[in-house]
Amino acid sequence: MNDFSTHVPLLSGSLLAPLALFALVSSITPGPNNVMLAASGLNFGFRRTLPHLLGVSIGFTLMILLVGAGLGTVFQNAPALYVVLKYAGAAYLLYLAWKIARAGELSEDGRRARPMTFLQAAAFQWVNPKAWVMAVGVAAAYIPADGFYANLLVGTLVCGVINLPSVGMWVMFGSSLRGLLRQPAAVRLFNGGMALLLVGSLYPVAADLARALAGN
């Protein structure tokens, strides 16, 4: 009888290095998570943004594991569910862009906006189009079929280790600007720019919608 622990081939260097590079590039480039983390770093500072940061990294890492373990097949069997999730996520991102644009302003009851919590950030990954692309890409392109689940655990760990400092740099970027952007007008300008970047990150969703409408 074969021993699972000794006979399962783990990720080789030929796949491990490209996976690490994919994780780095996809984690550190602009996207909904990073834009919101930069804005939160500016508006609330690094310490208050820490739960948001951990929620993004841990939530995304868990998402890779669950998608790779078979949750993605749910959307293959029910593609309409994926479409609903995609457009619901886009609508939520528009709402978040509006919140970011107003992050430096007082609300109607006189209280300032609050940073995203750990659970909110972790749950957000499931409506984040970029997170879905990354999670499916990891499972489909970098995890070999031979010893799939053991390699999925290794790949998930690699992505998690790389993702945390990568997205953390965006929090540091935002928080480093707190001393420079002291004027309310400058903060509003920065938040407005971040909101526009977040809206711009929805371009692939908008392009899919345009193609769908053109085909009807």
C-alpha positions in Angstrom: 0.0 0.0 0.0 1.4 3.4 -1.0 2.0 5.8 1.9 0.3 9.2 1.0 2.8 11.2 3.1 5.8 9.8 1.3 4.7 9.2 -2.2 2.8 12.4 -3.1 5.0 14.5 -5.3 5.0 18.1 -4.1 5.3 21.2 -6.2 8.6 21.2 -8.1 10.7 24.2 -8.8 9.4 24.4 -12.3 6.0 25.2 -11.0 6.8 26.7 -7.6 8.8 29.6 -9.0 6.2 30.6 -11.6 3.5 30.3 -8.9 5.4 32.6 -6.5 5.9 35.1 -9.4 2.2 35.0 -10.2 1.3 35.5 -6.6 3.7 38.5 -6.3 2.6 40.2 -9.5 -1.1 39.7 -9.0 -1.0 40.7 -5.3 1.1 43.8 -5.6 -0.5 45.3 -8.7 -3.4 47.8 -8.4 -6.8 46.2 -7.8 -9.9 46.7 -5.6 -8.2 45.4 -2.5 -5.0 47.5 -2.9 -6.8 50.7 -3.7 -9.1 50.4 -0.7 -6.1 49.5 1.5 -4.2 52.6 0.4 -7.2 54.8 1.0 -7.7 53.2 4.4 -4.0 53.7 5.3 -4.3 57.4 4.5 -7.6 58.0 6.2 -7.1 55.8 9.3 -3.4 55.0 9.6 -1.6 51.6 9.5 -2.7 50.4 13.0 -6.4 51.0 12.4 -6.2 49.4 8.9 -4.5 46.2 10.3 -7.8 44.3 10.6 -8.7 45.2 7.1 -5.2 44.1 5.9 -5.4 40.8 7.7 -9.0 40.2 6.4 -7.8 40.7 2.8 -4.8 38.4 3.1 -6.4 35.6 5.2 -9.7 35.8 3.4 -8.0 35.6 0.0 -5.8 32.7 1.1 -8.8 30.8 2.3 -10.6 31.5 -0.9 -7.7 29.9 -2.9 -8.0 26.8 -0.8 -11.8 26.5 -1.1 -11.9 27.3 -4.8 -9.2 24.8 -5.5 -10.9 22.2 -3.3 -14.0 22.2 -5.5 -16.1 25.3 -4.9 -15.3 26.5 -8.4 -17.2 23.5 -9.8 -20.4 25.0 -8.4 -20.1 27.8 -10.8 -19.3 25.5 -13.7 -22.6 23.6 -13.0 -24.5 26.8 -12.3 -23.0 29.5 -14.5 -25.9 31.9 -13.8 -24.9 32.0 -10.2 -21.5 33.2 -11.1 -23.0 35.9 -13.3 -25.2 37.1 -10.5 -22.2 37.1 -8.1 -20.0 39.0 -10.6 -22.5 41.8 -11.2 -23.5 42.0 -7.5 -19.8 42.3 -6.7 -19.4 45.1 -9.3 -22.4 47.0 -7.8 -20.8 46.6 -4.3 -17.5 47.9 -5.6 -19.3 51.0 -6.9 -20.7 51.5 -3.5 -17.3 51.2 -1.9 -15.9 53.7 -4.4 -18.5 56.2 -3.3 -17.6 55.4 0.4 -13.9 56.0 -0.4 -14.6 59.3 -2.1 -16.4 60.4 1.1 -14.0 58.9 3.6 -12.6 62.2 4.7 -16.0 63.8 5.2 -18.3 63.7 8.2 -21.5 61.6 7.9 -24.9 63.1 8.6 -24.8 62.1 12.2 -21.4 63.8 12.7 -19.3 60.7 12.8 -16.4 59.9 10.5 -16.3 56.8 8.4 -14.7 53.7 10.0 -12.1 51.3 8.5 -13.3 48.0 7.2 -13.3 45.2 9.8 -11.5 41.8 9.4 -14.7 39.9 8.6 -15.9 42.5 6.1 -12.6 42.4 4.3 -12.5 38.6 4.3 -16.1 38.4 3.0 -15.4 41.0 0.3 -13.0 38.6 -1.4 -16.0 36.6 -2.6 -17.4 39.5 -4.6 -14.0 40.8 -5.8 -13.5 39.9 -9.5 -9.7 40.1 -9.3 -9.7 37.7 -6.3 -11.7 35.2 -8.3 -9.4 35.4 -11.3 -6.4 34.9 -9.1 -7.9 32.0 -7.1 -9.1 30.2 -10.2 -5.8 30.9 -11.9 -3.8 29.3 -9.1 -5.8 26.2 -9.0 -6.0 25.8 -12.8 -2.5 26.7 -13.9 -0.1 26.0 -11.1 -1.4 23.0 -9.1 -0.6 19.6 -10.8 -3.2 16.9 -10.9 -0.9 14.4 -9.4 -1.1 14.8 -5.6 -3.6 17.7 -6.2 -4.8 18.3 -2.6 -1.3 18.2 -1.0 0.0 20.5 -3.7 -3.0 22.8 -3.2 -2.1 23.2 0.4 1.5 24.1 -0.5 0.4 26.5 -3.2 -2.1 28.1 -0.9 0.6 28.6 1.7 3.0 30.1 -0.9 0.3 32.6 -2.0 -0.6 33.6 1.5 3.0 34.2 2.5 3.6 36.4 -0.6 0.2 38.2 -0.5 0.4 39.6 3.0 3.5 41.8 2.6 2.5 42.7 -1.0 -0.9 44.2 0.0 0.7 45.6 3.2 2.8 47.8 1.0 -0.3 49.6 -0.1 -1.3 50.3 3.5 2.2 51.7 4.1 1.9 53.8 1.0 -1.4 55.3 2.1 -0.3 55.9 5.7 3.0 57.4 4.6 1.0 60.2 2.9 -0.8 61.2 6.1 2.0 63.7 7.0 2.0 65.2 3.4 -1.7 65.4 2.8 -2.7 67.5 5.8 -5.3 69.7 4.1 -8.8 68.3 3.8 -8.9 69.3 0.2 -5.7 67.2 -0.5 -7.3 64.2 1.3 -10.5 64.5 -0.7 -8.4 64.7 -3.9 -6.5 61.5 -3.0 -9.7 59.7 -2.0 -11.3 60.8 -5.2 -8.4 59.4 -7.2 -8.6 56.1 -5.3 -12.3 55.9 -6.0 -11.8 56.5 -9.7 -9.1 53.7 -9.7 -11.6 51.4 -8.0 -14.2 52.2 -10.6 -11.6 51.7 -13.4 -10.8 48.2 -12.0 -14.3 47.2 -13.1 -13.4 47.6 -16.7 -13.4 43.8 -17.4 -16.9 43.5 -16.0 -18.1 46.4 -18.0 -16.5 45.0 -21.1 -18.2 41.6 -20.5 -21.6 43.3 -20.1 -21.1 45.3 -23.3 -20.3 42.1 -25.2 -23.3 40.4 -23.8 -25.6 43.3 -24.7 -24.1 43.5 -28.2 -24.8 39.8 -28.7 -28.4 40.1 -27.9 
